[in-house]
């Protein structure tokens, strides 16, 4: 988790997370059963794909001394890389859905 250093006057910070231009997708298998009557039970198991996230974390307006601003820039770059690594694990994630239906 990002722990900002104290004492850095900063006028603005921004975080932008964008997914790759590839379309998101889903692949899975669905099954449903009706034990009699109108009640139906169904289940779906699969994986969702959302592409590689691109993270951009920037800061502007550091008014501290140049050495302190350089330290802040390194901290922001380190946090951007850590966040990108964390979000990279979400490119493909499992999906489990169960449901019950009753038409009327």
MDAnalysis code that builds the backbone (N, CA, C; Angstrom):
import MDAnalysis as mda
import numpy as np

u = mda.Universe.empty(312, n_residues=104, atom_resindex=np.repeat(np.arange(104), 3), trajectory=True)
u.add_TopologyAttr("name", ["N", "CA", "C"] * 104)
u.add_TopologyAttr("resid", np.arange(1, 105))
u.add_TopologyAttr("resname", ["UNK", "UNK", "UNK", "UNK", "UNK", "UNK", "UNK", "UNK", "UNK", "UNK", "UNK", "UNK", "UNK", "UNK", "UNK", "UNK", "UNK", "UNK", "UNK", "UNK", "UNK", "UNK", "UNK", "UNK", "UNK", "UNK", "UNK", "UNK", "UNK", "UNK", "UNK", "UNK", "UNK", "UNK", "UNK", "UNK", "UNK", "UNK", "UNK", "UNK", "UNK", "UNK", "UNK", "UNK", "UNK", "UNK", "UNK", "UNK", "UNK", "UNK", "UNK", "UNK", "UNK", "UNK", "UNK", "UNK", "UNK", "UNK", "UNK", "UNK", "UNK", "UNK", "UNK", "UNK", "UNK", "UNK", "UNK", "UNK", "UNK", "UNK", "UNK", "UNK", "UNK", "UNK", "UNK", "UNK", "UNK", "UNK", "UNK", "UNK", "UNK", "UNK", "UNK", "UNK", "UNK", "UNK", "UNK", "UNK", "UNK", "UNK", "UNK", "UNK", "UNK", "UNK", "UNK", "UNK", "UNK", "UNK", "UNK", "UNK", "UNK", "UNK", "UNK", "UNK"])
u.atoms.positions = np.array([
    [0.840, -1.179, 0.000],
    [0.000, 0.000, 0.000],
    [0.885, 1.242, 0.000],
    [0.446, 2.248, -0.703],
    [1.207, 3.483, -0.837],
    [1.193, 4.255, 0.478],
    [2.354, 4.543, 0.988],
    [2.503, 5.354, 2.195],
    [3.228, 6.629, 1.806],
    [2.486, 7.729, 1.573],
    [3.155, 8.950, 1.132],
    [4.050, 9.515, 2.219],
    [5.140, 10.102, 1.784],
    [6.033, 10.779, 2.716],
    [5.383, 12.100, 3.114],
    [5.648, 12.549, 4.298],
    [5.065, 13.815, 4.730],
    [5.965, 14.966, 4.310],
    [5.382, 16.133, 4.179],
    [6.164, 17.323, 3.901],
    [6.392, 17.629, 2.436],
    [5.662, 16.971, 1.510],
    [5.798, 17.265, 0.092],
    [4.624, 18.127, -0.345],
    [4.830, 19.429, -0.508],
    [3.751, 20.252, -1.047],
    [3.471, 19.823, -2.484],
    [2.230, 19.532, -2.768],
    [1.857, 18.964, -4.053],
    [0.526, 19.578, -4.468],
    [0.429, 20.079, -5.683],
    [-0.816, 20.726, -6.079],
    [-1.812, 19.763, -6.728],
    [-1.361, 18.669, -7.343],
    [-2.301, 17.763, -7.986],
    [-1.677, 16.384, -8.185],
    [-2.545, 15.380, -8.155],
    [-2.144, 14.009, -8.459],
    [-3.284, 13.367, -9.241],
    [-2.962, 12.464, -10.145],
    [-3.993, 11.817, -10.955],
    [-3.630, 10.358, -11.183],
    [-4.664, 9.524, -11.217],
    [-4.500, 8.102, -11.505],
    [-5.411, 7.762, -12.674],
    [-4.840, 7.142, -13.705],
    [-5.609, 6.698, -14.867],
    [-5.321, 5.216, -15.070],
    [-6.384, 4.412, -15.123],
    [-6.245, 2.988, -15.419],
    [-7.068, 2.710, -16.665],
    [-6.425, 2.194, -17.700],
    [-7.115, 1.873, -18.948],
    [-6.807, 0.428, -19.320],
    [-7.794, -0.237, -19.876],
    [-7.591, -1.603, -20.342],
    [-7.146, -1.567, -21.786],
    [-6.497, -2.632, -22.221],
    [-6.013, -2.685, -23.599],
    [-7.185, -2.565, -24.563],
    [-6.884, -2.263, -25.797],
    [-7.923, -2.079, -26.799],
    [-8.652, -3.349, -27.192],
    [-8.222, -4.475, -26.695],
    [-8.879, -5.726, -27.040],
    [-10.232, -5.812, -26.353],
    [-11.223, -6.404, -27.002],
    [-12.530, -6.529, -26.358],
    [-12.485, -7.520, -25.202],
    [-13.282, -7.241, -24.197],
    [-13.393, -8.160, -23.060],
    [-14.188, -9.375, -23.509],
    [-13.950, -10.494, -22.852],
    [-14.654, -11.707, -23.245],
    [-14.935, -12.613, -22.070],
    [-15.674, -13.648, -22.344],
    [-16.033, -14.620, -21.330],
    [-16.152, -15.981, -21.994],
    [-15.626, -16.984, -21.330],
    [-15.778, -18.362, -21.795],
    [-16.215, -19.191, -20.601],
    [-17.253, -19.985, -20.804],
    [-17.738, -20.778, -19.679],
    [-18.707, -21.847, -20.127],
    [-19.184, -22.577, -19.163],
    [-20.150, -23.651, -19.402],
    [-21.337, -23.440, -18.481],
    [-22.533, -23.619, -19.034],
    [-23.763, -23.424, -18.280],
    [-24.567, -24.709, -18.289],
    [-25.198, -24.995, -17.176],
    [-26.090, -26.135, -17.095],
    [-27.311, -25.735, -16.281],
    [-28.412, -26.372, -16.562],
    [-29.630, -26.093, -15.812],
    [-30.449, -27.363, -15.668],
    [-31.127, -27.485, -14.559],
    [-31.970, -28.654, -14.312],
    [-33.292, -28.201, -13.720],
    [-34.318, -28.971, -14.009],
    [-35.631, -28.741, -13.429],
    [-36.096, -30.020, -12.763],
    [-36.149, -30.045, -11.430],
    [-36.492, -31.292, -10.731],
    [-37.974, -31.630, -10.810],
    [-38.697, -31.015, -11.668],
    [-40.137, -31.234, -11.765],
    [-40.839, -29.939, -11.385],
    [-41.999, -29.743, -11.946],
    [-42.696, -28.493, -11.681],
    [-42.049, -27.366, -12.472],
    [-42.249, -26.156, -11.994],
    [-41.737, -24.993, -12.716],
    [-40.378, -24.510, -12.193],
    [-39.944, -24.981, -11.081],
    [-38.653, -24.538, -10.526],
    [-37.508, -25.030, -11.390],
    [-36.526, -24.154, -11.612],
    [-35.314, -24.526, -12.360],
    [-34.099, -24.006, -11.601],
    [-33.050, -24.787, -11.629],
    [-31.778, -24.409, -11.009],
    [-30.730, -24.388, -12.119],
    [-29.828, -23.417, -12.072],
    [-28.788, -23.364, -13.097],
    [-27.463, -22.935, -12.474],
    [-26.412, -23.256, -13.185],
    [-25.059, -22.896, -12.734],
    [-24.204, -22.575, -13.957],
    [-23.271, -21.693, -13.749],
    [-22.371, -21.274, -14.815],
    [-20.967, -21.167, -14.231],
    [-19.992, -21.763, -14.906],
    [-18.596, -21.706, -14.475],
    [-17.766, -21.298, -15.676],
    [-16.860, -20.339, -15.463],
    [-16.052, -19.902, -16.588],
    [-14.972, -18.925, -16.168],
    [-14.466, -18.202, -17.152],
    [-13.414, -17.215, -16.913],
    [-13.711, -15.972, -17.744],
    [-13.505, -14.812, -17.141],
    [-13.688, -13.532, -17.827],
    [-12.311, -12.964, -18.171],
    [-12.223, -12.374, -19.349],
    [-10.969, -11.803, -19.837],
    [-11.178, -10.307, -20.041],
    [-10.291, -9.475, -19.505],
    [-10.480, -8.035, -19.692],
    [-9.265, -7.327, -20.253],
    [-8.246, -8.021, -20.640],
    [-7.090, -7.378, -21.250],
    [-6.073, -6.881, -20.229],
    [-4.966, -6.389, -20.731],
    [-3.881, -5.928, -19.868],
    [-4.132, -4.477, -19.455],
    [-4.181, -4.224, -18.147],
    [-4.393, -2.845, -17.708],
    [-3.140, -1.996, -17.883],
    [-3.356, -0.747, -18.253],
    [-2.268, 0.226, -18.343],
    [-2.505, 1.266, -17.258],
    [-1.527, 1.452, -16.410],
    [-1.662, 2.347, -15.269],
    [-0.769, 3.558, -15.464],
    [-1.323, 4.729, -15.186],
    [-0.533, 5.952, -15.238],
    [-0.858, 6.754, -13.989],
    [0.128, 6.960, -13.161],
    [-0.004, 7.726, -11.927],
    [0.964, 8.894, -12.031],
    [0.442, 10.098, -11.964],
    [1.282, 11.288, -12.135],
    [1.036, 12.269, -11.002],
    [2.019, 13.107, -10.765],
    [1.885, 14.199, -9.803],
    [2.393, 15.466, -10.478],
    [1.837, 16.580, -10.081],
    [2.279, 17.857, -10.639],
    [2.348, 18.895, -9.531],
    [3.162, 19.855, -9.745],
    [3.202, 21.004, -8.847],
    [3.973, 20.807, -7.565],
    [4.984, 19.967, -7.555],
    [5.797, 19.807, -6.346],
    [6.585, 21.098, -6.141],
    [6.402, 21.696, -4.963],
    [7.073, 22.970, -4.691],
    [8.169, 22.831, -3.641],
    [8.520, 21.605, -3.323],
    [9.599, 21.376, -2.357],
    [10.942, 21.562, -3.066],
    [12.010, 21.344, -2.330],
    [13.338, 21.447, -2.929],
    [13.498, 20.344, -3.972],
    [14.360, 20.526, -4.977],
    [14.491, 19.554, -6.066],
    [14.787, 18.127, -5.598],
    [15.576, 17.969, -4.567],
    [15.879, 16.613, -4.081],
    [14.611, 15.943, -3.558],
    [13.803, 16.686, -2.833],
    [12.558, 16.133, -2.306],
    [11.588, 15.812, -3.441],
    [11.517, 16.671, -4.444],
    [10.641, 16.399, -5.588],
    [11.108, 15.160, -6.349],
    [12.411, 14.964, -6.447],
    [12.939, 13.760, -7.099],
    [12.568, 12.511, -6.297],
    [12.622, 12.597, -4.970],
    [12.212, 11.466, -4.127],
    [10.726, 11.160, -4.332],
    [9.922, 12.214, -4.399],
    [8.495, 12.040, -4.630],
    [8.252, 11.394, -5.991],
    [8.957, 11.826, -7.013],
    [8.806, 11.252, -8.347],
    [9.145, 9.765, -8.341],
    [10.213, 9.380, -7.615],
    [10.563, 7.954, -7.501],
    [9.474, 7.190, -6.766],
    [8.942, 7.764, -5.684],
    [7.868, 7.097, -4.939],
    [6.628, 6.888, -5.810],
    [6.275, 7.901, -6.583],
    [5.109, 7.797, -7.467],
    [5.356, 6.743, -8.536],
    [6.546, 6.710, -9.112],
    [6.872, 5.700, -10.128],
    [6.839, 4.297, -9.534],
    [7.369, 4.138, -8.316],
    [7.325, 2.824, -7.657],
    [5.889, 2.387, -7.408],
    [5.048, 3.323, -6.972],
    [3.651, 2.995, -6.718],
    [2.926, 2.651, -8.007],
    [3.231, 3.353, -9.092],
    [2.625, 3.040, -10.384],
    [2.983, 1.621, -10.800],
    [4.243, 1.237, -10.651],
    [4.669, -0.114, -11.015],
    [4.014, -1.169, -10.131],
    [3.908, -0.896, -8.836],
    [3.276, -1.854, -7.916],
    [1.796, -2.018, -8.243],
    [1.126, -0.929, -8.536],
    [-0.289, -0.992, -8.887],
    [-0.493, -1.743, -10.200],
    [0.371, -1.506, -11.167],
    [0.280, -2.224, -12.444],
    [0.461, -3.728, -12.228],
    [1.402, -4.109, -11.372],
    [1.601, -5.533, -11.076],
    [0.371, -6.130, -10.401],
    [-0.236, -5.393, -9.462],
    [-1.432, -5.883, -8.779],
    [-2.595, -6.058, -9.753],
    [-2.796, -5.098, -10.634],
    [-3.910, -5.163, -11.576],
    [-3.677, -6.184, -12.682],
    [-2.417, -6.501, -12.971],
    [-2.109, -7.476, -14.007],
    [-2.687, -8.846, -13.667],
    [-2.800, -9.126, -12.379],
    [-3.355, -10.413, -11.951],
    [-4.848, -10.513, -12.267],
    [-5.504, -9.396, -12.569],
    [-6.935, -9.401, -12.846],
    [-7.264, -9.523, -14.331],
    [-6.274, -9.799, -15.166],
    [-6.548, -9.943, -16.594],
    [-7.556, -11.047, -16.867],
    [-7.395, -12.160, -16.192],
    [-8.316, -13.285, -16.304],
    [-8.734, -13.650, -14.888],
    [-10.033, -13.722, -14.671],
    [-10.487, -14.084, -13.330],
    [-11.655, -15.064, -13.431],
    [-11.787, -15.921, -12.429],
    [-12.824, -16.951, -12.470],
    [-14.212, -16.367, -12.195],
    [-15.218, -17.025, -12.781],
    [-16.603, -16.629, -12.570],
    [-17.393, -17.878, -12.187],
    [-18.182, -17.768, -11.133],
    [-19.087, -18.833, -10.711],
    [-20.436, -18.186, -10.443],
    [-21.458, -18.669, -11.131],
    [-22.789, -18.100, -10.967],
    [-23.776, -19.235, -10.758],
    [-24.648, -19.093, -9.792],
    [-25.725, -20.057, -9.567],
    [-27.034, -19.288, -9.528],
    [-28.087, -19.945, -9.946],
    [-29.372, -19.264, -9.982],
    [-30.546, -20.210, -9.812],
    [-31.659, -19.610, -9.459],
    [-32.922, -20.315, -9.315],
    [-33.968, -19.503, -10.067],
    [-34.844, -20.167, -10.806],
    [-35.896, -19.438, -11.512],
    [-37.222, -20.156, -11.362],
    [-38.264, -19.353, -11.457],
    [-39.635, -19.873, -11.390],
    [-40.505, -19.000, -12.283],
    [-40.925, -19.504, -13.426],
    [-41.764, -18.689, -14.303],
    [-43.185, -18.587, -13.766],
    [-43.773, -17.426, -13.932],
    [-45.167, -17.270, -13.517],
    [-45.922, -16.435, -14.514],
])
